[in-house]
Amino acid sequence: MGDIYYVWSFDNREEIDRGWVIRANTIEELAGKISADPDNGGMMSPAALRATMNRYHEHCQTGEDVDFGKPKEWLQSIQDPPYYAVKLWPEGPNTQGGPKRNTGGQSLRVDNTPIPRLYAAGELGSVWGMLYQRGGNIAECIAFGRIAGMNAAAEKKGNN
């Protein structure tokens, strides 16, 4: 299938240049850059981001995250620039990996031959492999649930 995965740069420079990672020298500048993003709709207030950072720093100083319960050893102050942000979109839960399967919903061995009478559906052994197809999970679950179910039901007792 070839190289289908993106190889992230060691220092994030390529991703910053592509605009995937937003970089700024102050918290207020970062908020402005986030707000300027048309996907964000101008929803990041510099004052709100500064207040959030100040509250987080208080948690770091006291060693207790009263907002989210983050363990003390995970609390690390973010004082020195540069500051970074990345876009995140709400998505449904997803898993990757698992056994491969063919178009009939049969689970496959490592040599791509079907394992007799073993079918899979949903995200277990997704047809997308290790890629995340963004929003196609439910459709895959429905389609392969039907395909695998019909093929499994058609199996005759004693078939290999």
N, C-alpha and C positions, 0 to 999 in steps of 0.2 A: 504494500500500500504506500510505501515511501514515508518520507518525513512529514508527519501531519501535526506535530507539536511545535509550539513556539518555544524557543530556547531563550529564556529571560537573561538579560545581561547581568554580569556579576555585580556591577555597581549601580544599576538602574539608569545609567545615562541614556541609553538608547530609548528606554521607555519614557523618560522625561522629555527627550527630543521629539518623540512621537505624540506627546501630549497625554499619555496614559497615566503618568504620574505628574501631579501639579507640585511645583516647588516654589517656595517663597522665603524671604528673609525675616519676616515678622508674622505674627499671628494675624494681625489686621490685614496685611497684604495677602495672606493665604485666603482669608475670608472673602476679600475682594475678588480674587481670581476664581474662587468657587462660585461666587454670585454672578460673575460675568459669563459663566458657562451657560449656554442656552438650554441645556438639559436640566439645569438646576432651578431655573426660573427666578434667580435673584433672591433665594431664600436663606442665604447665610449672612447673618448680621455679625460684623466685626466685634461688637460688644458682647454678643451671645457667645461667640467662640472664645473670646478672652475670658469671660466668666466661667465657661466650661473648663478651660485650661487651668484657671486659678483654683477651681474646686478640686480638680484632679491633683494638682500640686499639694493641696491641703491633705488629701488622702495619702499621698506619698510621704508627707512629713509625719502624719500621725500613725502611718502604717496600717490604716484601716479604711477600706473602701466601703463606705456605708451605702453607696448607691447601687453597686452591682456585686459586692461580695468578692471582689478579686483578691486572691491570696496575697498576703503581705510581701512575699518574695517576688511577686510579679509587678508590684508597684514601682515603677522607675520614672523619676521626674524627667520631663521633656522641657529643658530650659534653654538650650543653646540651638540657634538656627544652624542650618536651614530647617524649615518645616515642610512637611509633605502631606498630600492628600491624594486619594484615588477615588474614582467613581465606583459606586456600588449600586446595584439595582435589586429591588426585592424580587425574589425568585422562590419557587417551591423547593422543597428538599430534594436532594438528588444523591445517588450513589454511583460510583464508577467501578468498573471491573466486574469480576465474576466469570463464570464459564461462557465461552463463546457459544453462539447458536446459529443455526442456519435459517433460511427463510420459512421453513416448516416448523420452527420453534424447537427443533431438536437440539439438545446440548451436544457440544462437539468435544472430542478428544483433542489433544495437542496436535495430532496429525490431521485435524479437520474432518475426521470421520465421525458419524453420529454415534452416540452412546445409546444402545437400544432401550426404548421405552422411557427415556429421560427427557422431559420437555421443560422449557423455561419460558417465563413471560415477565413483563415489566422490566424493571431496571436490572434484575439479576441477569448478567450477561448481555447487557444492552447491545443492540445492533450497531450502536455508535461507538462501541469499543470504549476507549478511555477518553473520548471527547465528550464535552457537555454541550448538548444541542439547544439549550435555552428554550424551555417551555414545551418541548416535545415529549416529555416524560409521560404525561397522562395518555396522550395518543398512543404511544408505544405500549403502555400497559394494556390499553383497551384492545389494540390491534393484535398484539401477540398473545394476550389472554385468550382471545377468540381462536386464533390460528392454532396455538398449542393445544387448547382444549379440544378443538374439533379433531386434530390429528391424534391426540392421545385417546379420545373416545373411539376413533376408528380402528385402533389397534385390536387385533384378534389375539385371544389368549394363546400364549406360546410363541407369538412372533418375537423375533430377535430384533 
